[in-house]
Amino acid sequence: MKLIKTLIAFAVVIATLLLTHIHLSNNATYFSSYKKTIPAVFIITEKEQPPMPTFTSEPLPYEIIQLITGSTFHENTPFGFDALTYLTISYINFDGISSVGNMIVAAHLGEEVLDIFRELYEHRFPIYQIRLIDYFDADDTLSMAANNSSAFNFRYIAGTSIISRHGYGLAIDINPVQNPYIVGGRVLPPDGENYLNREDIRPGMIVKGCIVYNAFTSRGWIWGGDWTSPIDYHHFEKRR
């Protein structure tokens, strides 16, 4: 009897080992198959989704007030910081990539300017960069040479005591290299020499009837490209 019980116990152990082996083999097959399906289901591609465009207007943040004080905003500026607004603007750069820049304009024009740049974004008009001119020492010449698009800069029209429209945040310059300023045979920035032929339309250029021209002039802005002397292809301004 004792021998029979021993044989039964041994048989149970053998059976348990066999079942465990079969179970593990099946699981190994399952997990091996499952692992092969993971990349197809969960792999994250390197191509990222384009960011959502941003178009916002806000009072000048404290750090921006610090940046522009003594630079583009002077002691004799005849208005306060609350007369200006800080814009965050999405734009398409020259590589066709969505980028974000900042601009300061007159507060009452903030939403209108956002609408304009929203149109340019939707039509994928390329803009080289949009940065506050303070990052170029508030120097218009340096900003133009860097092909920078900007707006507010409290300054006087060269050779006069008249405050520039930029001084009120009522003027915007776009792609100065592709749209140069011409006065007395002088071209600014110098790289703009390559874009004097306005019939040879290339990316970033502003010409009459284009999306940039229409977006601004349909809202009452004046284009410097319509002037005879000086001619300012990159400049748009509003009287008030």
Buried (B, 14 or more C-beta within 10 A) or exposed (E): EEEEEEEEEEEEEEEEEEEEEEEEEEEEEEEEEEEEEEEEEEEEEEEEEEEEBBBEBEBBEEEBBEBBBEBBBBEEBEBEBEBBBBBBBBBBBBEEEBBEBBBBBBBEBBEBBBEBBBBBBEEEBBBBBBBBBBBBEBBBEBBBBBBBBBBBBBBEEEEEEEBBBBBBBBBBBBBBBBBBBBEEEEBBBEBBEEBEEBEEEEEBBBBEEEBBBBBBBEBEBBBBBEBEEBBBBBBBBBEE
